[in-house]
Amino acid sequence: MIEVKVPATSANVGPGFDCMGIAMSIYGVYRFSVIDEGLIVSGCPKEWQNEQNLVYQSCKRVFDDLQIPMLPLHIDIQADAIPFARGLGSSAACIVAGVMGANALCGYRLSKAEMLTICSELEGHPDNVAPAIYGGLTISFQEGNKVLMTPCQVDKKFKFCAMIPDYPVLTEAARSVLPDSLPISDAVYNIGRSASLALALSSGNSEMVAHACSDRLHQPYRKKLIVDYEMVGELCKQHGVLTWYISGSGSTMMAISDNDNVLASLKQDVCDRFPGWQVHCVAADENGAQVLETCHG
């Protein structure tokens, strides 16, 4: 059996639109067991317990690329902690699990860089799959058929509060509200802040994190899809977090602080006001996806 543990991811991180992401200490676990014949998928909704399952499709892509006959598999998915359409990289986690699980089953023939390229092709962009594979904070972009990625560790002083509403925001809807063009001043605004934010998160510069995690490219438009955005923002201000942002395309909102008590207080307040929400105080995951166990027999 192959067991792959994949972290949730929080993309964009404010100004780093479509290029920045952080792996979070929220995990899905995906188990791959070779069986006598066919395919069994368990642990996910029934409509995805078939060959259209994204984990299976990603797994099969590796076998096809390596020109190895597909093995009959039982794939068990325990990933409720990474809810669908909440901006925490649920599809990226499935893709990374499938690719890494297949790579293990095929004898570890692919490097991390090669797996990143495959995952990015399947996902359509690297901002979630890169941190899911490498851990920490990653800045990534596509150049032709190649994905280039810079990994950074997040200073341990920074912790995060993931506030996950009980309603989704679909990626298609989040893309559709974005304008076709923007003033160059907005681009300059984001360039400076995204570069500064990456350095600040890595170096432990709390003051810069507070100033740099703001955005003009996507959040002013996407916040309209999150009905509780303004109220959550007020709560974050009241509790004194360093900053907060829309995780991925939403609906999750992520607060950052260098004070655990601040985040614990914010979590309690959000839970009291929104009892149907999931709220987690988490850290940046440093390791990325891991093959936890390989058993034969």
DOMAR-92917 format. One record per residue (C-alpha): chain; x, y, z. Coordinates in pm, whole numbers. Example, Ala and Ser with C-alpha at 12.3 -4.5 7.8 and 13.67 -1.06 7.14 Angstrom:
// DOMAR-92917
<atom><chain>A</chain><xx>1230</xx><yy>-450</yy><zz>780</zz></atom>
<atom><chain>A</chain><xx>1367</xx><yy>-106</yy><zz>714</zz></atom>
// end
This chain:
// DOMAR-92917
<atom><chain>A</chain><xx>0</xx><yy>0</yy><zz>0</zz></atom>
<atom><chain>A</chain><xx>110</xx><yy>354</yy><zz>-76</zz></atom>
<atom><chain>A</chain><xx>-15</xx><yy>633</yy><zz>149</zz></atom>
<atom><chain>A</chain><xx>27</xx><yy>994</yy><zz>43</zz></atom>
<atom><chain>A</chain><xx>-37</xx><yy>1285</yy><zz>279</zz></atom>
<atom><chain>A</chain><xx>-98</xx><yy>1616</yy><zz>98</zz></atom>
<atom><chain>A</chain><xx>-135</xx><yy>1960</yy><zz>259</zz></atom>
<atom><chain>A</chain><xx>-408</xx><yy>2207</yy><zz>178</zz></atom>
<atom><chain>A</chain><xx>-280</xx><yy>2519</yy><zz>4</zz></atom>
<atom><chain>A</chain><xx>-368</xx><yy>2886</yy><zz>17</zz></atom>
<atom><chain>A</chain><xx>-301</xx><yy>3055</yy><zz>-315</zz></atom>
<atom><chain>A</chain><xx>-253</xx><yy>3422</yy><zz>-407</zz></atom>
<atom><chain>A</chain><xx>-182</xx><yy>3533</yy><zz>-46</zz></atom>
<atom><chain>A</chain><xx>-322</xx><yy>3875</yy><zz>-129</zz></atom>
<atom><chain>A</chain><xx>-106</xx><yy>4036</yy><zz>-401</zz></atom>
<atom><chain>A</chain><xx>57</xx><yy>3719</yy><zz>-543</zz></atom>
<atom><chain>A</chain><xx>-224</xx><yy>3651</yy><zz>-788</zz></atom>
<atom><chain>A</chain><xx>-185</xx><yy>3318</yy><zz>-971</zz></atom>
<atom><chain>A</chain><xx>183</xx><yy>3284</yy><zz>-875</zz></atom>
<atom><chain>A</chain><xx>213</xx><yy>3260</yy><zz>-494</zz></atom>
<atom><chain>A</chain><xx>88</xx><yy>2993</yy><zz>-256</zz></atom>
<atom><chain>A</chain><xx>148</xx><yy>2854</yy><zz>93</zz></atom>
<atom><chain>A</chain><xx>112</xx><yy>2493</yy><zz>209</zz></atom>
<atom><chain>A</chain><xx>-99</xx><yy>2473</yy><zz>525</zz></atom>
<atom><chain>A</chain><xx>-107</xx><yy>2220</yy><zz>810</zz></atom>
<atom><chain>A</chain><xx>-444</xx><yy>2084</yy><zz>700</zz></atom>
<atom><chain>A</chain><xx>-415</xx><yy>1747</yy><zz>527</zz></atom>
<atom><chain>A</chain><xx>-581</xx><yy>1494</yy><zz>305</zz></atom>
<atom><chain>A</chain><xx>-466</xx><yy>1132</yy><zz>310</zz></atom>
<atom><chain>A</chain><xx>-485</xx><yy>918</yy><zz>-4</zz></atom>
<atom><chain>A</chain><xx>-416</xx><yy>541</yy><zz>-2</zz></atom>
<atom><chain>A</chain><xx>-334</xx><yy>331</yy><zz>-308</zz></atom>
<atom><chain>A</chain><xx>-358</xx><yy>-49</yy><zz>-287</zz></atom>
<atom><chain>A</chain><xx>-303</xx><yy>-287</yy><zz>-577</zz></atom>
<atom><chain>A</chain><xx>-599</xx><yy>-526</yy><zz>-616</zz></atom>
<atom><chain>A</chain><xx>-674</xx><yy>-823</yy><zz>-840</zz></atom>
<atom><chain>A</chain><xx>-867</xx><yy>-634</yy><zz>-1106</zz></atom>
<atom><chain>A</chain><xx>-1062</xx><yy>-319</yy><zz>-1187</zz></atom>
<atom><chain>A</chain><xx>-1087</xx><yy>0</yy><zz>-985</zz></atom>
<atom><chain>A</chain><xx>-1235</xx><yy>73</yy><zz>-643</zz></atom>
<atom><chain>A</chain><xx>-1259</xx><yy>432</yy><zz>-518</zz></atom>
<atom><chain>A</chain><xx>-1379</xx><yy>493</yy><zz>-162</zz></atom>
<atom><chain>A</chain><xx>-1400</xx><yy>777</yy><zz>87</zz></atom>
<atom><chain>A</chain><xx>-1543</xx><yy>1038</yy><zz>-152</zz></atom>
<atom><chain>A</chain><xx>-1894</xx><yy>1116</yy><zz>-283</zz></atom>
<atom><chain>A</chain><xx>-2043</xx><yy>832</yy><zz>-489</zz></atom>
<atom><chain>A</chain><xx>-2049</xx><yy>1038</yy><zz>-808</zz></atom>
<atom><chain>A</chain><xx>-1667</xx><yy>1034</yy><zz>-806</zz></atom>
<atom><chain>A</chain><xx>-1620</xx><yy>667</yy><zz>-719</zz></atom>
<atom><chain>A</chain><xx>-1528</xx><yy>581</yy><zz>-1077</zz></atom>
<atom><chain>A</chain><xx>-1267</xx><yy>640</yy><zz>-1347</zz></atom>
<atom><chain>A</chain><xx>-1355</xx><yy>1010</yy><zz>-1364</zz></atom>
<atom><chain>A</chain><xx>-1213</xx><yy>1061</yy><zz>-1016</zz></atom>
<atom><chain>A</chain><xx>-943</xx><yy>1327</yy><zz>-1027</zz></atom>
<atom><chain>A</chain><xx>-701</xx><yy>1125</yy><zz>-811</zz></atom>
<atom><chain>A</chain><xx>-737</xx><yy>828</yy><zz>-1045</zz></atom>
<atom><chain>A</chain><xx>-709</xx><yy>1042</yy><zz>-1358</zz></atom>
<atom><chain>A</chain><xx>-389</xx><yy>1202</yy><zz>-1226</zz></atom>
<atom><chain>A</chain><xx>-251</xx><yy>861</yy><zz>-1129</zz></atom>
<atom><chain>A</chain><xx>-326</xx><yy>721</yy><zz>-1474</zz></atom>
<atom><chain>A</chain><xx>-153</xx><yy>1017</yy><zz>-1640</zz></atom>
<atom><chain>A</chain><xx>178</xx><yy>910</yy><zz>-1482</zz></atom>
<atom><chain>A</chain><xx>137</xx><yy>548</yy><zz>-1589</zz></atom>
<atom><chain>A</chain><xx>57</xx><yy>664</yy><zz>-1943</zz></atom>
<atom><chain>A</chain><xx>354</xx><yy>903</yy><zz>-1955</zz></atom>
<atom><chain>A</chain><xx>589</xx><yy>629</yy><zz>-1833</zz></atom>
<atom><chain>A</chain><xx>429</xx><yy>381</yy><zz>-2074</zz></atom>
<atom><chain>A</chain><xx>351</xx><yy>138</yy><zz>-1794</zz></atom>
<atom><chain>A</chain><xx>23</xx><yy>-59</yy><zz>-1799</zz></atom>
<atom><chain>A</chain><xx>-222</xx><yy>82</yy><zz>-1546</zz></atom>
<atom><chain>A</chain><xx>-247</xx><yy>-126</yy><zz>-1231</zz></atom>
<atom><chain>A</chain><xx>-582</xx><yy>-231</yy><zz>-1083</zz></atom>
<atom><chain>A</chain><xx>-621</xx><yy>-16</yy><zz>-774</zz></atom>
<atom><chain>A</chain><xx>-822</xx><yy>57</yy><zz>-465</zz></atom>
<atom><chain>A</chain><xx>-793</xx><yy>431</yy><zz>-400</zz></atom>
<atom><chain>A</chain><xx>-918</xx><yy>543</yy><zz>-59</zz></atom>
<atom><chain>A</chain><xx>-957</xx><yy>919</yy><zz>-15</zz></atom>
<atom><chain>A</chain><xx>-973</xx><yy>1076</yy><zz>331</zz></atom>
<atom><chain>A</chain><xx>-973</xx><yy>1445</yy><zz>246</zz></atom>
<atom><chain>A</chain><xx>-1276</xx><yy>1599</yy><zz>416</zz></atom>
<atom><chain>A</chain><xx>-1040</xx><yy>1843</yy><zz>589</zz></atom>
<atom><chain>A</chain><xx>-981</xx><yy>2010</yy><zz>250</zz></atom>
<atom><chain>A</chain><xx>-1336</xx><yy>2103</yy><zz>147</zz></atom>
<atom><chain>A</chain><xx>-1430</xx><yy>2144</yy><zz>-219</zz></atom>
<atom><chain>A</chain><xx>-1460</xx><yy>2493</yy><zz>-371</zz></atom>
<atom><chain>A</chain><xx>-1341</xx><yy>2680</yy><zz>-61</zz></atom>
<atom><chain>A</chain><xx>-1007</xx><yy>2813</yy><zz>-187</zz></atom>
<atom><chain>A</chain><xx>-786</xx><yy>2559</yy><zz>-10</zz></atom>
<atom><chain>A</chain><xx>-656</xx><yy>2368</yy><zz>-310</zz></atom>
<atom><chain>A</chain><xx>-882</xx><yy>2061</yy><zz>-300</zz></atom>
<atom><chain>A</chain><xx>-831</xx><yy>1980</yy><zz>-669</zz></atom>
<atom><chain>A</chain><xx>-457</xx><yy>2042</yy><zz>-643</zz></atom>
<atom><chain>A</chain><xx>-439</xx><yy>1802</yy><zz>-347</zz></atom>
<atom><chain>A</chain><xx>-615</xx><yy>1531</yy><zz>-550</zz></atom>
<atom><chain>A</chain><xx>-383</xx><yy>1585</yy><zz>-846</zz></atom>
<atom><chain>A</chain><xx>-66</xx><yy>1585</yy><zz>-636</zz></atom>
<atom><chain>A</chain><xx>-184</xx><yy>1273</yy><zz>-450</zz></atom>
<atom><chain>A</chain><xx>-252</xx><yy>1090</yy><zz>-774</zz></atom>
<atom><chain>A</chain><xx>78</xx><yy>1184</yy><zz>-933</zz></atom>
<atom><chain>A</chain><xx>289</xx><yy>1111</yy><zz>-624</zz></atom>
<atom><chain>A</chain><xx>104</xx><yy>788</yy><zz>-555</zz></atom>
<atom><chain>A</chain><xx>158</xx><yy>672</yy><zz>-911</zz></atom>
<atom><chain>A</chain><xx>524</xx><yy>773</yy><zz>-899</zz></atom>
<atom><chain>A</chain><xx>570</xx><yy>557</yy><zz>-589</zz></atom>
<atom><chain>A</chain><xx>388</xx><yy>264</yy><zz>-750</zz></atom>
<atom><chain>A</chain><xx>611</xx><yy>300</yy><zz>-1057</zz></atom>
<atom><chain>A</chain><xx>934</xx><yy>293</yy><zz>-859</zz></atom>
<atom><chain>A</chain><xx>996</xx><yy>666</yy><zz>-802</zz></atom>
<atom><chain>A</chain><xx>1103</xx><yy>737</yy><zz>-1160</zz></atom>
<atom><chain>A</chain><xx>997</xx><yy>1105</yy><zz>-1158</zz></atom>
<atom><chain>A</chain><xx>1171</xx><yy>1394</yy><zz>-982</zz></atom>
<atom><chain>A</chain><xx>977</xx><yy>1658</yy><zz>-791</zz></atom>
<atom><chain>A</chain><xx>1033</xx><yy>1901</yy><zz>-1079</zz></atom>
<atom><chain>A</chain><xx>889</xx><yy>1651</yy><zz>-1328</zz></atom>
<atom><chain>A</chain><xx>591</xx><yy>1587</yy><zz>-1102</zz></atom>
<atom><chain>A</chain><xx>535</xx><yy>1962</yy><zz>-1069</zz></atom>
<atom><chain>A</chain><xx>518</xx><yy>1996</yy><zz>-1448</zz></atom>
<atom><chain>A</chain><xx>263</xx><yy>1715</yy><zz>-1477</zz></atom>
<atom><chain>A</chain><xx>54</xx><yy>1849</yy><zz>-1188</zz></atom>
<atom><chain>A</chain><xx>57</xx><yy>2200</yy><zz>-1333</zz></atom>
<atom><chain>A</chain><xx>-62</xx><yy>2071</yy><zz>-1669</zz></atom>
<atom><chain>A</chain><xx>-347</xx><yy>1884</yy><zz>-1503</zz></atom>
<atom><chain>A</chain><xx>-443</xx><yy>2175</yy><zz>-1275</zz></atom>
<atom><chain>A</chain><xx>-390</xx><yy>2445</yy><zz>-1538</zz></atom>
<atom><chain>A</chain><xx>-160</xx><yy>2658</yy><zz>-1321</zz></atom>
<atom><chain>A</chain><xx>112</xx><yy>2596</yy><zz>-1060</zz></atom>
<atom><chain>A</chain><xx>16</xx><yy>2828</yy><zz>-772</zz></atom>
<atom><chain>A</chain><xx>-152</xx><yy>2553</yy><zz>-567</zz></atom>
<atom><chain>A</chain><xx>32</xx><yy>2241</yy><zz>-681</zz></atom>
<atom><chain>A</chain><xx>379</xx><yy>2391</yy><zz>-619</zz></atom>
<atom><chain>A</chain><xx>334</xx><yy>2445</yy><zz>-244</zz></atom>
<atom><chain>A</chain><xx>143</xx><yy>2117</yy><zz>-216</zz></atom>
<atom><chain>A</chain><xx>451</xx><yy>1935</yy><zz>-350</zz></atom>
<atom><chain>A</chain><xx>733</xx><yy>2141</yy><zz>-198</zz></atom>
<atom><chain>A</chain><xx>578</xx><yy>2284</yy><zz>117</zz></atom>
<atom><chain>A</chain><xx>627</xx><yy>2633</yy><zz>257</zz></atom>
<atom><chain>A</chain><xx>574</xx><yy>2940</yy><zz>42</zz></atom>
<atom><chain>A</chain><xx>633</xx><yy>2905</yy><zz>-331</zz></atom>
<atom><chain>A</chain><xx>645</xx><yy>3157</yy><zz>-613</zz></atom>
<atom><chain>A</chain><xx>592</xx><yy>2990</yy><zz>-950</zz></atom>
<atom><chain>A</chain><xx>522</xx><yy>3063</yy><zz>-1313</zz></atom>
<atom><chain>A</chain><xx>498</xx><yy>2887</yy><zz>-1646</zz></atom>
<atom><chain>A</chain><xx>756</xx><yy>2937</yy><zz>-1921</zz></atom>
<atom><chain>A</chain><xx>657</xx><yy>2743</yy><zz>-2229</zz></atom>
<atom><chain>A</chain><xx>607</xx><yy>2384</yy><zz>-2119</zz></atom>
<atom><chain>A</chain><xx>824</xx><yy>2431</yy><zz>-1812</zz></atom>
<atom><chain>A</chain><xx>723</xx><yy>2539</yy><zz>-1462</zz></atom>
<atom><chain>A</chain><xx>977</xx><yy>2750</yy><zz>-1274</zz></atom>
<atom><chain>A</chain><xx>941</xx><yy>2770</yy><zz>-898</zz></atom>
<atom><chain>A</chain><xx>1117</xx><yy>2942</yy><zz>-609</zz></atom>
<atom><chain>A</chain><xx>1061</xx><yy>2784</yy><zz>-265</zz></atom>
<atom><chain>A</chain><xx>1072</xx><yy>2988</yy><zz>58</zz></atom>
<atom><chain>A</chain><xx>1022</xx><yy>2883</yy><zz>418</zz></atom>
<atom><chain>A</chain><xx>769</xx><yy>3080</yy><zz>620</zz></atom>
<atom><chain>A</chain><xx>908</xx><yy>3209</yy><zz>950</zz></atom>
<atom><chain>A</chain><xx>766</xx><yy>2996</yy><zz>1232</zz></atom>
<atom><chain>A</chain><xx>645</xx><yy>3306</yy><zz>1419</zz></atom>
<atom><chain>A</chain><xx>361</xx><yy>3345</yy><zz>1169</zz></atom>
<atom><chain>A</chain><xx>44</xx><yy>3147</yy><zz>1221</zz></atom>
<atom><chain>A</chain><xx>-278</xx><yy>3145</yy><zz>1021</zz></atom>
<atom><chain>A</chain><xx>-650</xx><yy>3126</yy><zz>1091</zz></atom>
<atom><chain>A</chain><xx>-848</xx><yy>2963</yy><zz>811</zz></atom>
<atom><chain>A</chain><xx>-1210</xx><yy>3080</yy><zz>827</zz></atom>
<atom><chain>A</chain><xx>-1403</xx><yy>2846</yy><zz>599</zz></atom>
<atom><chain>A</chain><xx>-1765</xx><yy>2945</yy><zz>525</zz></atom>
<atom><chain>A</chain><xx>-2039</xx><yy>2689</yy><zz>483</zz></atom>
<atom><chain>A</chain><xx>-2089</xx><yy>2792</yy><zz>119</zz></atom>
<atom><chain>A</chain><xx>-1861</xx><yy>2752</yy><zz>-184</zz></atom>
<atom><chain>A</chain><xx>-1723</xx><yy>2995</yy><zz>-438</zz></atom>
<atom><chain>A</chain><xx>-1663</xx><yy>2812</yy><zz>-765</zz></atom>
<atom><chain>A</chain><xx>-1341</xx><yy>2896</yy><zz>-948</zz></atom>
<atom><chain>A</chain><xx>-1535</xx><yy>2968</yy><zz>-1266</zz></atom>
<atom><chain>A</chain><xx>-1745</xx><yy>3230</yy><zz>-1089</zz></atom>
<atom><chain>A</chain><xx>-1437</xx><yy>3382</yy><zz>-925</zz></atom>
<atom><chain>A</chain><xx>-1268</xx><yy>3410</yy><zz>-1265</zz></atom>
<atom><chain>A</chain><xx>-1575</xx><yy>3555</yy><zz>-1434</zz></atom>
<atom><chain>A</chain><xx>-1592</xx><yy>3861</yy><zz>-1208</zz></atom>
<atom><chain>A</chain><xx>-1238</xx><yy>3974</yy><zz>-1291</zz></atom>
<atom><chain>A</chain><xx>-1199</xx><yy>4262</yy><zz>-1538</zz></atom>
<atom><chain>A</chain><xx>-1034</xx><yy>4207</yy><zz>-1876</zz></atom>
<atom><chain>A</chain><xx>-787</xx><yy>4491</yy><zz>-1817</zz></atom>
<atom><chain>A</chain><xx>-648</xx><yy>4693</yy><zz>-1528</zz></atom>
<atom><chain>A</chain><xx>-460</xx><yy>5022</yy><zz>-1490</zz></atom>
<atom><chain>A</chain><xx>-82</xx><yy>4989</yy><zz>-1490</zz></atom>
<atom><chain>A</chain><xx>-84</xx><yy>5157</yy><zz>-1148</zz></atom>
<atom><chain>A</chain><xx>-269</xx><yy>4854</yy><zz>-1008</zz></atom>
<atom><chain>A</chain><xx>-10</xx><yy>4620</yy><zz>-1158</zz></atom>
<atom><chain>A</chain><xx>273</xx><yy>4823</yy><zz>-1003</zz></atom>
<atom><chain>A</chain><xx>86</xx><yy>4825</yy><zz>-670</zz></atom>
<atom><chain>A</chain><xx>78</xx><yy>4444</yy><zz>-667</zz></atom>
<atom><chain>A</chain><xx>429</xx><yy>4384</yy><zz>-796</zz></atom>
<atom><chain>A</chain><xx>592</xx><yy>4574</yy><zz>-513</zz></atom>
<atom><chain>A</chain><xx>372</xx><yy>4420</yy><zz>-247</zz></atom>
<atom><chain>A</chain><xx>401</xx><yy>4061</yy><zz>-366</zz></atom>
<atom><chain>A</chain><xx>781</xx><yy>4078</yy><zz>-374</zz></atom>
<atom><chain>A</chain><xx>790</xx><yy>4244</yy><zz>-32</zz></atom>
<atom><chain>A</chain><xx>540</xx><yy>3999</yy><zz>117</zz></atom>
<atom><chain>A</chain><xx>740</xx><yy>3693</yy><zz>13</zz></atom>
<atom><chain>A</chain><xx>1055</xx><yy>3834</yy><zz>173</zz></atom>
<atom><chain>A</chain><xx>868</xx><yy>3947</yy><zz>485</zz></atom>
<atom><chain>A</chain><xx>705</xx><yy>3608</yy><zz>544</zz></atom>
<atom><chain>A</chain><xx>1042</xx><yy>3440</yy><zz>504</zz></atom>
<atom><chain>A</chain><xx>1242</xx><yy>3682</yy><zz>719</zz></atom>
<atom><chain>A</chain><xx>985</xx><yy>3730</yy><zz>995</zz></atom>
<atom><chain>A</chain><xx>914</xx><yy>4099</yy><zz>924</zz></atom>
<atom><chain>A</chain><xx>570</xx><yy>4141</yy><zz>1082</zz></atom>
<atom><chain>A</chain><xx>538</xx><yy>4510</yy><zz>1001</zz></atom>
<atom><chain>A</chain><xx>599</xx><yy>4448</yy><zz>631</zz></atom>
<atom><chain>A</chain><xx>352</xx><yy>4156</yy><zz>626</zz></atom>
<atom><chain>A</chain><xx>87</xx><yy>4391</yy><zz>766</zz></atom>
<atom><chain>A</chain><xx>149</xx><yy>4645</yy><zz>489</zz></atom>
<atom><chain>A</chain><xx>230</xx><yy>4423</yy><zz>191</zz></atom>
<atom><chain>A</chain><xx>-59</xx><yy>4175</yy><zz>198</zz></atom>
<atom><chain>A</chain><xx>-301</xx><yy>4391</yy><zz>2</zz></atom>
<atom><chain>A</chain><xx>-424</xx><yy>4360</yy><zz>-352</zz></atom>
<atom><chain>A</chain><xx>-589</xx><yy>4543</yy><zz>-641</zz></atom>
<atom><chain>A</chain><xx>-602</xx><yy>4267</yy><zz>-903</zz></atom>
<atom><chain>A</chain><xx>-862</xx><yy>4021</yy><zz>-777</zz></atom>
<atom><chain>A</chain><xx>-985</xx><yy>4073</yy><zz>-419</zz></atom>
<atom><chain>A</chain><xx>-1183</xx><yy>4395</yy><zz>-484</zz></atom>
<atom><chain>A</chain><xx>-1391</xx><yy>4193</yy><zz>-733</zz></atom>
<atom><chain>A</chain><xx>-1403</xx><yy>3853</yy><zz>-565</zz></atom>
<atom><chain>A</chain><xx>-1503</xx><yy>3982</yy><zz>-223</zz></atom>
<atom><chain>A</chain><xx>-1851</xx><yy>4047</yy><zz>-365</zz></atom>
<atom><chain>A</chain><xx>-1895</xx><yy>3669</yy><zz>-396</zz></atom>
<atom><chain>A</chain><xx>-1831</xx><yy>3620</yy><zz>-22</zz></atom>
<atom><chain>A</chain><xx>-2135</xx><yy>3760</yy><zz>155</zz></atom>
<atom><chain>A</chain><xx>-1962</xx><yy>3774</yy><zz>494</zz></atom>
<atom><chain>A</chain><xx>-1636</xx><yy>3927</yy><zz>373</zz></atom>
<atom><chain>A</chain><xx>-1688</xx><yy>4270</yy><zz>529</zz></atom>
<atom><chain>A</chain><xx>-1797</xx><yy>4132</yy><zz>866</zz></atom>
<atom><chain>A</chain><xx>-1499</xx><yy>3896</yy><zz>881</zz></atom>
<atom><chain>A</chain><xx>-1272</xx><yy>4186</yy><zz>792</zz></atom>
<atom><chain>A</chain><xx>-1410</xx><yy>4388</yy><zz>1082</zz></atom>
<atom><chain>A</chain><xx>-1354</xx><yy>4096</yy><zz>1319</zz></atom>
<atom><chain>A</chain><xx>-996</xx><yy>4063</yy><zz>1200</zz></atom>
<atom><chain>A</chain><xx>-939</xx><yy>4434</yy><zz>1267</zz></atom>
<atom><chain>A</chain><xx>-1098</xx><yy>4414</yy><zz>1611</zz></atom>
<atom><chain>A</chain><xx>-878</xx><yy>4123</yy><zz>1713</zz></atom>
<atom><chain>A</chain><xx>-562</xx><yy>4288</yy><zz>1586</zz></atom>
<atom><chain>A</chain><xx>-435</xx><yy>4039</yy><zz>1328</zz></atom>
<atom><chain>A</chain><xx>-151</xx><yy>4153</yy><zz>1104</zz></atom>
<atom><chain>A</chain><xx>-357</xx><yy>4107</yy><zz>789</zz></atom>
<atom><chain>A</chain><xx>-611</xx><yy>3884</yy><zz>617</zz></atom>
<atom><chain>A</chain><xx>-686</xx><yy>3783</yy><zz>260</zz></atom>
<atom><chain>A</chain><xx>-910</xx><yy>3569</yy><zz>41</zz></atom>
<atom><chain>A</chain><xx>-756</xx><yy>3224</yy><zz>13</zz></atom>
<atom><chain>A</chain><xx>-742</xx><yy>3121</yy><zz>-352</zz></atom>
<atom><chain>A</chain><xx>-1069</xx><yy>3216</yy><zz>-515</zz></atom>
<atom><chain>A</chain><xx>-1260</xx><yy>3186</yy><zz>-184</zz></atom>
<atom><chain>A</chain><xx>-1476</xx><yy>3143</yy><zz>4</zz></atom>
<atom><chain>A</chain><xx>-1214</xx><yy>3081</yy><zz>275</zz></atom>
<atom><chain>A</chain><xx>-1057</xx><yy>3390</yy><zz>432</zz></atom>
<atom><chain>A</chain><xx>-715</xx><yy>3360</yy><zz>593</zz></atom>
<atom><chain>A</chain><xx>-583</xx><yy>3575</yy><zz>877</zz></atom>
<atom><chain>A</chain><xx>-213</xx><yy>3604</yy><zz>963</zz></atom>
<atom><chain>A</chain><xx>-70</xx><yy>3687</yy><zz>1305</zz></atom>
<atom><chain>A</chain><xx>252</xx><yy>3649</yy><zz>1502</zz></atom>
<atom><chain>A</chain><xx>49</xx><yy>3606</yy><zz>1822</zz></atom>
<atom><chain>A</chain><xx>-123</xx><yy>3274</yy><zz>1893</zz></atom>
<atom><chain>A</chain><xx>-360</xx><yy>3430</yy><zz>2146</zz></atom>
<atom><chain>A</chain><xx>-487</xx><yy>3677</yy><zz>1886</zz></atom>
<atom><chain>A</chain><xx>-575</xx><yy>3396</yy><zz>1648</zz></atom>
<atom><chain>A</chain><xx>-734</xx><yy>3185</yy><zz>1922</zz></atom>
<atom><chain>A</chain><xx>-956</xx><yy>3479</yy><zz>2018</zz></atom>
<atom><chain>A</chain><xx>-1047</xx><yy>3543</yy><zz>1653</zz></atom>
<atom><chain>A</chain><xx>-1130</xx><yy>3176</yy><zz>1604</zz></atom>
<atom><chain>A</chain><xx>-1367</xx><yy>3174</yy><zz>1901</zz></atom>
<atom><chain>A</chain><xx>-1541</xx><yy>3489</yy><zz>1783</zz></atom>
<atom><chain>A</chain><xx>-1587</xx><yy>3358</yy><zz>1428</zz></atom>
<atom><chain>A</chain><xx>-1716</xx><yy>3024</yy><zz>1558</zz></atom>
<atom><chain>A</chain><xx>-1968</xx><yy>3203</yy><zz>1780</zz></atom>
<atom><chain>A</chain><xx>-2095</xx><yy>3423</yy><zz>1498</zz></atom>
<atom><chain>A</chain><xx>-2090</xx><yy>3158</yy><zz>1223</zz></atom>
<atom><chain>A</chain><xx>-2163</xx><yy>2822</yy><zz>1390</zz></atom>
<atom><chain>A</chain><xx>-2181</xx><yy>2638</yy><zz>1057</zz></atom>
<atom><chain>A</chain><xx>-1827</xx><yy>2736</yy><zz>956</zz></atom>
<atom><chain>A</chain><xx>-1504</xx><yy>2545</yy><zz>995</zz></atom>
<atom><chain>A</chain><xx>-1233</xx><yy>2754</yy><zz>1161</zz></atom>
<atom><chain>A</chain><xx>-878</xx><yy>2626</yy><zz>1203</zz></atom>
<atom><chain>A</chain><xx>-567</xx><yy>2784</yy><zz>1352</zz></atom>
<atom><chain>A</chain><xx>-284</xx><yy>2641</yy><zz>1144</zz></atom>
<atom><chain>A</chain><xx>81</xx><yy>2684</yy><zz>1054</zz></atom>
<atom><chain>A</chain><xx>261</xx><yy>2674</yy><zz>723</zz></atom>
<atom><chain>A</chain><xx>347</xx><yy>2315</yy><zz>633</zz></atom>
<atom><chain>A</chain><xx>722</xx><yy>2290</yy><zz>571</zz></atom>
<atom><chain>A</chain><xx>747</xx><yy>1954</yy><zz>395</zz></atom>
<atom><chain>A</chain><xx>483</xx><yy>1935</yy><zz>126</zz></atom>
<atom><chain>A</chain><xx>325</xx><yy>1610</yy><zz>16</zz></atom>
<atom><chain>A</chain><xx>480</xx><yy>1299</yy><zz>169</zz></atom>
<atom><chain>A</chain><xx>468</xx><yy>932</yy><zz>86</zz></atom>
<atom><chain>A</chain><xx>412</xx><yy>808</yy><zz>438</zz></atom>
<atom><chain>A</chain><xx>414</xx><yy>431</yy><zz>406</zz></atom>
<atom><chain>A</chain><xx>491</xx><yy>164</yy><zz>152</zz></atom>
<atom><chain>A</chain><xx>383</xx><yy>-189</yy><zz>234</zz></atom>
<atom><chain>A</chain><xx>384</xx><yy>-490</yy><zz>3</zz></atom>
<atom><chain>A</chain><xx>218</xx><yy>-819</yy><zz>54</zz></atom>
// end
